[in-house]
Amino acid sequence: MRTAVLSLGLALLCCLRTEAEELGAVGLDKSKIAGKWHIVALASDSESYLQKKDELKMAMATIAVLGEGDLKVSFAIPTPEGCKKRESIYKQTGVPGEYHSSDRGNKTVQVVDTDGKTYAVIFASRVKDGKTLHMLRLYSRTQEVSPKITTLFKTIAREKSFTDEMIKMLPSQEECSVDGA
């Protein structure tokens, strides 16, 4: 029995690694994801997101790679109350392209797909009030993305069980930046 469980665990680990390799997360050059990004699209199963999604605008993030390979992510999020700024440290989990932060609740993020230069698709999950919530984000170096990348994001979102109603391409905005106050 113990051998069967161990074999099943190893097989699952191999499958996860193969999936990560197929999605471009293995061998990710962290220095290429460092810098300023626009969050141009979201998909989420959070009720609060679904209620407010039509009010959302493009957010910004700056990613810095720390000495141990962990990531420091600074966000600038436009809200009706003004520009909200947040910062979190994401530590490597040991799974290629996956990071964990305990800032403002436990959150795990994984780089699902990236070309390492112009876009990155990030999948996040966190537990809130006993319920696991999921979010997929499309990061872009520019405020506009090609139709090919938009289609890729929507395809990945559907593969992650997000419906069209849960997917939102965000309108651009100029008033909230990671650079400004």
Order of alpha helices (4+ residues) and beta strands (2+ residues): alpha-alpha-beta-alpha-beta-beta-beta-beta-beta-beta-beta-alpha-beta
